[in-house]
Amino acid sequence: MKLQLKKIGNSTGLILPKELLARLNLEQGDEVIVSEGPEGFSVTRSSDEAMEKGLEIARKAMKTYRNALKELAK
């Protein structure tokens, strides 16, 4: 599917057709995460639960490797 970027006020936006929104299980007002991987970009629904779990893992790792991270920061 080929989409075109559009000027929206002072910004640039990407208009997603309703068929694509349905396939992504998204609706107007949802937040998404755009990530880049070896195969290109992916768009997924933002999840506060997933974000919180990721932050918890990061906090534990930072606490465990605190000294190593300090050394790397120098």
LUMTI-505471 format. One record per atom (N, C-alpha, C): z, x, y; residue in three letters. Coordinates in steps of 0.05 Angstrom, whole numbers, plus 5000, padded with zeros to 4 digits. Layout:
% LUMTI-505471
ZXYALA ...
END
This chain:
% LUMTI-505471
500050174977MET 500050005000MET 500050185025MET 498250135042LYS 497950295067LYS 499050135090LYS 500950245105LEU 502150105128LEU 501750275152LEU 501850145175GLN 501350285201GLN 503850265218GLN 504550485231LEU 506750495250LEU 505950345275LEU 507750195287LYS 507250035311LYS 509250095332LYS 508350075357LYS 510150115380LYS 511749855383LYS 514349885384ILE 516149655387ILE 518049725410ILE 517449615434GLY 519049695458GLY 518649995463GLY 520850135466ASN 520750425470ASN 520850585444ASN 520750445422SER 521050575395SER 518450535379SER 518450655356THR 516250625337THR 517350505312THR 516050305301GLY 517150175277GLY 515050135255GLY 515950075232LEU 514250035209LEU 514749745201LEU 512649575202ILE 512849295195ILE 512349275165ILE 514349175150LEU 514049145121LEU 513248855114LEU 511048825099PRO 510248555092PRO 512348425074PRO 512448155074LYS 514548015059LYS 514348065029LYS 511948125019GLU 511648184990GLU 513148444983GLU 512948645001LEU 514348894997LEU 517348865000LEU 518148705020LEU 521048645023LEU 522148524998LEU 520648334986ALA 521648204962ALA 521848404939ALA 519948584937ARG 519948784915ARG 522248984919ARG 522949044944LEU 525249224950LEU 527849074951LEU 527748814947ASN 530148644949ASN 531548684976ASN 529948674998LEU 530948705025LEU 530348455041LEU 531948425062GLU 531348215082GLU 532048315109GLU 531048175129GLN 531548255157GLN 534448305162GLN 535148525175GLY 537848595181GLY 539148785161GLY 538048815137ASP 539148995118ASP 538849285128ASP 540649455119GLU 540449745125GLU 539349875101GLU 537650075106VAL 536450225084VAL 536950525087VAL 536650665065ILE 536850955065ILE 534051065057ILE 533051245074VAL 530451375068VAL 531151655059VAL 530351735035SER 530851995025SER 528352135017SER 528352395018GLU 525952555011GLU 526552704985GLU 524752694966GLY 525052834941GLY 522452974934GLY 522353094911PRO 519953244904PRO 517453064901PRO 517852814896GLU 515652624893GLU 514852484919GLU 516252544941GLY 515752414966GLY 518252274976GLY 517852064992PHE 520051915004PHE 520651664988PHE 523251584989SER 524051334976SER 525751174995SER 525550914993VAL 527050735010VAL 528850564992VAL 531450564997THR 533250404981THR 535250264999THR 536250044989ARG 538249885004ARG 540750055008ARG 541850055032SER 544350195038SER 546650045026SER 548450185014SER 550750065001SER 553250195011SER 555050045024ASP 557550165034ASP 559150275011ASP 559050134988GLU 560550224964GLU 559550494955GLU 556850524953ALA 555750774944ALA 556351004964ALA 556250934990MET 556851135011MET 559751225009MET 561551035005GLU 564351105003GLU 564951274978GLU 563651214956LYS 563951374932LYS 562951654936LYS 560651684950GLY 559551944956GLY 561452104974GLY 562551974994LEU 564452115011LEU 566952204997LEU 567852034978GLU 570252114962GLU 569652364945GLU 567352374933ILE 566552604917ILE 566352854935ILE 565152814959ALA 564953044978ALA 567653144987ALA 569452964992ARG 572153045001ARG 573553204979ARG 573353114954LYS 574653254932LYS 573453534929LYS 570753554931ALA 569453814929ALA 570253994951ALA 570453894976MET 571254064999MET 574154154995MET 575853984984LYS 578654074980LYS 578754284958LYS 577254244936THR 577354424914THR 576154704922THR 574054694937TYR 572654944944TYR 573055024973TYR 575354954984ARG 575955005012ARG 575655295020ARG 576855485004ASN 576655765011ASN 573755875009ASN 572355784989ALA 569555874986ALA 567855775010ALA 568355525018LEU 566855405041LEU 567555555067LEU 570055635070LYS 570755785094LYS 569256055095LYS 569156185072GLU 567756445070GLU 564756405076GLU 563556195065LEU 560756145070LEU 560156075099LEU 562055965113ALA 561655885140ALA 561656115160ALA 562656345150LYS 562756585168LYS 560056705173LYS 
END
